[in-house]
Amino acid sequence: MSEALINLAEAAGLLPVWEDVDGGAHAVAPDTLRAALAALDLPAETARDIADSRERLRAEADRDFVTGDVGTPIDIAAGRGRLTLESGAVRDIAAGEALVIDEPGYHRIEAGGRCVTLAIAPKEAPGVAALTGRLRGWGLSAQLYSLRGARAAGFGDFAALADLAVAAGARGADALAISPVHALFLADPARFSPYSPSSRDFLNPLFADPGIGDEPDGDTLVDWPAASAARVARLRAAYAAFDGDPAFEAFVAAGGAPLRGHALFEALHAHFHAQGSAGGWQVWPDAFHDPESAEVARFAADHANDIRFHLFLQWRAALGLSDAQAAARGAGMAIGLVADLAVGIDPGGSHAWSRRGELLHGLTLGAPPDAFQAAGQGWGITGLSPTALARSGYEPFLRTLRAALAHAGGLRVDHALGLGRLWVIPEGARPLDGVYLRQPIDDLLRLLVLEADRARAIVIGEDLGVVPPGFRDRLAARHLLGMRVLPFERTDEGGFTDPRGWSPVAAAMTSTHDLTPFAGWWRGIDLDWREALGAEADTPEQRRADRARFWQRATVSAGVTGPPPAPDAPAPAVDAAIGLVARADCELALVALEDLVGLEQAPNLPGTIDEHPNWRRRLPSPPSALFADGAVARRLAMLAKERPA
């Protein structure tokens, strides 16, 4: 491999050598480096290409968008000029002055013919205490589609979410974390994974409550094609009855070109999907690949009402989510909804079609081989390009953050490790043949803190997996909460650690959407699934030993008494698990509804598509009935007692 290629790769943020979970070093293939560099708009096929790309990187190093911290000197290499704060205050700055700004916000410096934006972040994001007035809070987490509300529906929606928020708030909960509500593909309901969105900047309109008509109540598993068809029929009826509203027009005007572009994509996708073109924009006729083409303009003119329908859907969805957050706050929740930001975007979706230059075109995200996935993982999604972010003043990242925080009091960042580095895989390559791409972590963390501060919202970063050294400390220094998930908090000998020693700057959790709920873990349901799939799993003897270790920890730290329950009687173990999480030193405790109710099956089983009913399981009843159950009421009372309002 040429030294020039390696130097360019390192300058662009690529790691030519990566380390596996056992500490072994692996050199990245030259073809992988060239493909990743091409996705960053840095060609490297020839020596001339490499030299030109290096020069381009050097030329772009002097940026017109700079981040910094309150009270910390900022060096922007500007001469004598003028500083205009976001508040409107103006002052002159001297050449070479070590600039210190004590006001968070987006400020502007004009000097030497340049205009530089300064994004100045507070030292840290708001914490639970800042929002609740207490050191420790608690809440629930829910898969939105799984909910049942007061009205019959094929899947949970924002109306059912409001019902749950009211019920949880009445019992003292501070927060309600939900699965992602990003826009998917309305015309193709078979693509229902909430973590493979078409766009993270807009909402899934299926969660909007049409307000008129009826639809069948769903079974224990969501039938997405049938349930989606019923919901879309109701939404179309609501649109047919819609005779305009100034609030709708204001919403469309505020959304601007990005909102109109998304609605245009949805109309085009529905049009070509009806003609049998399954997939994303790549399978459309070539003339429609360019959003600015004459053919796309003619389509927009000929299908103006279809586009307006999709604008209407976004408006109704935004109203529904806003109402759910208002219901949560009205019920006494100091935080309310905690939104979930997926790590990436479907390369065939709305964002990739309308703003392709913002993304890592030609690369998909995933993970290198580890102890659980020996072949590595390819997620089939792509992400924001760090070079495009720098060139655009981070506008795509800010737009996505603001959309996620628009109707929430908190944000969970999926795969927060991606704020530091992403494993990127050239299209068509094996996950093993990927490369780590460093992200501008300091800039991203500052902007995340600044936007959270402006929204008065907490931030939770999913810091699970192979965590780079020092990463959790960097999150904690910004008061970005990590995740401490009960089954993962182990000693070197395999025992369960004392939750009273878990990091305060974190959210304690019983489980996640990718884990079997605790009752299922106690029974060994996860072992059964892995055996059925031919995947490596613990032996029954190992699980028996783990149950004994857990019960020993629960006896010491949660005050449980008596012998451990039998594998087929997990209710006391679920009580103990929730009791441990409730006692954690973490400033926030989140209990999954599946654990609160004592369910046994996971919402999602990673690595499966058809083998397991991912993103389809529903709760057995509405919150009024769920919370009236004796075991559920007992667990809610335990949370309220251990983490009092």
C-alpha positions, 0 to 999 in steps of 0.5 A, spaced: 500 500 500 502 506 498 504 511 503 501 517 499 494 513 500 495 511 507 497 519 509 491 521 505 486 516 508 489 518 515 488 526 513 481 524 511 479 520 518 480 513 516 484 508 520 488 504 515 489 499 521 484 497 526 484 493 532 479 487 534 476 485 540 482 480 542 487 486 540 489 483 534 491 488 528 488 488 521 490 492 515 485 495 511 485 493 504 487 499 499 481 498 495 477 499 501 480 505 503 479 508 495 472 506 496 471 510 502 475 516 500 471 516 494 465 517 498 468 523 502 469 526 495 476 525 495 478 521 489 484 516 490 485 512 484 491 515 481 497 519 484 494 525 481 488 524 484 491 523 491 495 529 491 489 533 488 485 530 494 490 532 499 490 539 497 483 539 497 483 537 504 488 543 506 484 548 502 478 546 506 481 546 513 480 553 514 473 553 515 467 558 516 464 554 522 467 553 528 465 550 535 467 552 542 465 552 549 463 558 554 469 561 557 474 557 553 479 561 548 477 560 541 483 561 536 480 562 529 486 565 526 482 572 524 484 579 524 481 585 526 474 585 526 467 585 529 463 580 533 456 579 533 452 575 538 446 571 537 443 576 542 444 582 538 450 585 542 456 587 538 463 588 539 470 589 536 475 584 536 483 586 535 487 582 531 490 576 534 485 576 540 484 570 544 477 570 544 472 568 550 465 568 549 460 567 555 454 566 552 452 560 549 449 560 542 450 561 534 454 568 533 458 571 528 465 574 526 466 578 520 474 579 519 478 580 513 473 579 508 470 572 512 464 571 515 465 565 521 459 562 525 461 561 532 457 555 535 459 556 543 456 550 547 455 550 554 459 546 558 454 541 559 447 538 557 441 539 562 441 533 567 435 530 570 436 534 576 436 541 572 429 539 569 426 535 575 429 539 581 431 532 584 437 528 583 434 521 581 428 521 576 425 515 573 421 513 567 418 507 562 420 506 555 416 503 550 415 501 543 410 506 540 407 501 535 406 496 541 401 500 544 394 500 545 390 506 546 383 508 548 381 507 541 381 500 537 387 500 532 392 496 528 398 498 532 400 504 537 400 511 535 401 518 538 394 518 541 395 511 544 402 514 546 398 520 549 394 515 553 400 512 556 403 518 558 397 520 562 397 514 566 405 514 567 405 521 569 399 520 574 404 514 577 410 519 578 414 518 572 418 523 569 420 521 562 417 516 557 422 514 552 419 511 545 422 508 539 424 512 533 418 515 529 422 517 523 419 517 516 419 510 513 416 509 506 408 510 506 407 506 500 411 500 502 409 498 509 413 491 509 419 496 510 417 497 517 424 497 521 424 504 525 432 504 525 432 504 517 428 510 516 427 514 509 428 520 513 430 522 520 428 529 519 420 528 518 415 523 522 412 517 520 405 519 518 402 512 520 402 514 527 398 520 526 391 519 529 386 521 523 380 522 528 375 519 523 373 512 522 374 506 525 379 500 524 380 493 526 384 492 533 390 489 532 392 482 534 398 480 538 403 481 532 402 487 528 400 485 520 403 491 517 401 491 510 393 490 512 394 495 518 397 500 514 392 500 509 387 501 514 390 507 517 392 510 510 384 509 508 382 513 514 388 518 513 385 519 506 378 520 508 381 526 513 384 529 507 378 529 503 374 532 508 380 537 510 378 544 507 384 548 509 387 551 515 392 557 516 396 553 521 397 548 516 399 553 511 404 556 516 407 549 517 408 548 510 412 555 510 416 553 516 418 546 513 421 550 507 424 546 501 426 540 505 419 538 507 416 539 500 422 535 497 420 529 502 413 530 500 415 530 493 419 524 494 413 520 497 409 522 492 414 519 487 415 513 491 408 511 491 407 512 484 413 508 482 411 503 487 404 502 484 407 500 477 411 495 480 418 498 482 420 495 489 425 499 492 428 506 493 429 511 488 435 507 485 430 503 481 426 509 478 427 511 471 434 515 470 430 521 469 427 521 476 434 520 479 435 528 479 430 532 484 432 538 479 430 534 473 425 537 468 421 530 469 421 531 476 418 538 475 413 536 471 411 530 475 410 535 481 406 540 477 401 534 475 401 531 482 400 537 486 394 534 490 398 528 492 404 532 494 399 536 498 397 530 501 403 528 504 404 535 507 398 534 510 400 527 513 406 531 516 402 536 519 397 531 522 403 527 525 407 533 528 400 535 531 399 528 534 406 528 537 406 535 540 399 533 543 403 527 546 408 531 549 403 536 552 399 530 555 406 528 558 407 534 561 400 536 563 400 529 567 406 531 571 412 529 567 418 534 568 421 531 562 416 527 558 417 524 551 424 522 550 425 521 542 430 516 539 435 518 534 436 512 529 444 512 527 443 512 520 438 513 513 436 508 508 440 509 502 434 509 497 430 514 501 427 521 501 434 524 504 438 520 500 434 522 494 433 529 495 440 531 499 445 526 496 451 530 497 450 530 505 451 522 505 456 517 505 454 515 498 456 508 496 458 506 503 453 503 508 454 502 516 455 496 520 460 493 525 466 489 525 467 482 527 466 481 535 464 476 540 457 476 538 457 477 530 464 473 528 462 475 521 461 483 523 454 486 521 452 490 515 446 494 517 444 497 510 444 504 512 448 510 511 450 516 514 452 523 514 459 525 511 463 528 515 466 532 510 460 534 507 458 536 514 464 541 515 463 544 508 455 546 510 457 548 517 453 542 520 447 544 517 444 537 516 446 534 523 443 541 526 436 540 522 436 532 524 437 534 532 432 540 531 427 535 528 428 530 534 427 535 539 421 539 537 416 535 541 420 532 546 424 533 553 429 528 551 433 524 546 436 518 546 442 517 540 442 510 537 449 507 537 452 514 540 459 511 538 458 513 531 459 520 534 466 518 535 467 513 529 463 509 524 465 502 521 463 504 514 463 498 508 463 499 501 457 497 497 457 490 496 463 488 500 463 484 506 462 487 513 469 484 515 472 489 509 470 495 512 474 501 515 473 506 521 471 513 519 473 518 525 467 523 526 468 530 528 466 528 535 468 535 539 464 539 534 458 534 534 458 533 542 458 541 542 452 542 538 449 536 541 449 540 548 448 546 545 441 544 542 439 540 548 440 546 552 436 550 547 431 545 548 431 544 555 432 536 554 436 531 557 441 526 552 442 519 553 447 516 548 447 508 547 454 507 549 454 499 548 458 494 545 466 495 544 467 502 547 473 506 545 477 508 551 475 514 554 469 515 550 464 514 556 468 519 560 467 524 554 460 523 554 460 524 562 464 530 562 458 533 557 453 531 562 450 526 556 448 520 560 450 513 558 446 507 559 447 502 564 443 495 562 442 490 568 444 484 564 451 487 561 453 490 568 458 484 570 464 483 574 470 480 571 468 473 574 461 474 571 457 476 577 452 482 577 455 489 579 452 493 585 447 498 581 449 503 587 456 503 584 453 505 577 455 511 574 450 517 576 451 520 569 447 515 566 440 511 565 439 505 568 435 500 564 432 493 565 433 491 558 433 494 551 429 493 544 435 488 542 434 484 548 430 479 551 425 482 557 428 479 564 422 474 564 424 471 558 432 471 560 430 468 566 426 462 563 432 462 557 427 464 552 433 467 548 437 461 549 432 457 545 432 463 539 439 462 538 439 455 538 433 455 533 438 460 529 444 456 530 447 461 533 452 461 539 449 461 546 450 460 553 449 453 555 443 451 560 448 450 566 451 457 564 444 460 565 443 456 571 449 459 574 447 466 572 440 466 575 444 464 582 449 470 581 443 475 579 439 472 585 445 473 590 446 480 588 438 482 588 439 479 596 444 483 597 442 490 594 435 489 593 433 486 599 430 480 596 429 474 601 428 466 600 430 462 595 430 464 587 424 462 583 424 456 578 425 458 571 418 457 569 416 462 575 419 469 573 415 474 576 419 475 583 426 475 579 422 481 575 421 484 581 428 484 583 430 486 577 426 492 577 428 493 584 435 493 582 435 498 577 430 503 581 436 503 587 441 505 582 446 511 583 444 513 576 440 519 575 435 516 571 432 509 571 428 507 565 424 500 565 421 497 559 414 496 558 415 489 557 419 488 563 414 492 567 408 487 565 413 481 565 413 479 558 418 474 555 419 475 548 424 481 545 421 486 540 427 485 536 432 479 535 438 482 531 441 479 525 434 476 523 429 478 518 423 473 517 426 468 522 423 472 528 417 477 528 421 484 529 418 490 530 411 487 531 409 485 538 404 488 541 402 489 549 396 485 551 392 491 553 391 499 554 395 502 560 388 503 564 388 495 564 396 494 564 397 498 570 391 496 574 394 489 574 397 487 581 404 485 579 405 492 575 402 496 580 407 493 585 412 495 580 410 502 579 409 503 586 417 500 588 419 505 582 416 511 586 418 509 592 425 508 591 425 514 586 420 519 590 417 525 586 
